[in-house]
Amino acid sequence: MNANYHDLSLFLGAKRIPEPFCLVDMGITKETVLDVQIAEGALYGEALRAQVLAEIEEEERLAQE
């Protein structure tokens, strides 16, 4: 899944993981289950992918000028 960093909230059980997300400092391992909440109205998935690709293409076009 793709999502903007600022649109995500991570939770370990009932405890929210503060930003910037410090998973390594918290000792989170690949076996740990986290709950992820996406902000209402957030752009994610294919819509976000399309936006990012368009921005990259625009940056490349401007760099060539």
C-alpha positions as CSV (number, residue, x, y, z in Angstrom):
1,M,0.0,0.0,0.0
2,N,1.2,3.5,-0.7
3,A,0.1,6.4,1.6
4,N,1.5,9.8,2.5
5,Y,3.4,9.7,5.8
6,H,1.4,12.6,7.3
7,D,-1.9,10.7,6.7
8,L,-0.9,7.7,8.8
9,S,-1.3,7.0,12.5
10,L,0.4,3.8,13.9
11,F,-0.8,2.0,17.0
12,L,0.8,-0.8,19.0
13,G,-2.2,-2.2,20.9
14,A,-4.0,0.8,22.3
15,K,-0.8,2.9,22.4
16,R,-0.2,5.3,19.6
17,I,3.3,5.3,18.1
18,P,4.5,9.0,18.0
19,E,5.8,10.7,14.9
20,P,8.4,10.5,13.6
21,F,7.7,6.8,13.7
22,C,10.5,5.2,15.8
23,L,9.8,1.5,15.3
24,V,13.4,0.4,15.6
25,D,13.9,2.4,18.8
26,M,10.7,0.7,20.2
27,G,12.1,-2.7,19.4
28,I,9.3,-3.5,16.9
29,T,10.1,-6.7,15.0
30,K,8.6,-8.2,11.9
31,E,6.4,-10.4,14.1
32,T,4.8,-7.4,15.8
33,V,1.3,-6.5,14.6
34,L,0.6,-2.8,14.2
35,D,-2.7,-1.1,13.6
36,V,-2.6,1.6,10.9
37,Q,-5.2,4.3,10.6
38,I,-5.4,6.4,7.5
39,A,-6.7,10.0,7.9
40,E,-10.1,10.8,6.5
41,G,-9.9,12.2,3.0
42,A,-6.3,11.0,2.6
43,L,-5.0,10.2,-0.9
44,Y,-3.7,6.6,-1.0
45,G,-3.4,3.5,-3.1
46,E,-3.6,3.9,-6.9
47,A,-4.7,7.6,-6.7
48,L,-1.5,8.4,-4.7
49,R,0.6,6.4,-7.1
50,A,-0.8,8.3,-10.1
51,Q,-0.2,11.7,-8.3
52,V,3.4,10.8,-7.5
53,L,4.2,9.6,-11.0
54,A,2.7,12.8,-12.5
55,E,4.9,14.8,-10.1
56,I,8.0,12.8,-11.1
57,E,7.2,13.3,-14.8
58,E,6.7,17.1,-14.3
59,E,10.0,17.4,-12.4
60,E,11.8,15.5,-15.2
61,R,10.2,17.7,-17.8
62,L,11.3,20.9,-15.9
63,A,14.8,19.5,-15.5
64,Q,15.1,19.1,-19.3
65,E,14.2,22.7,-20.0
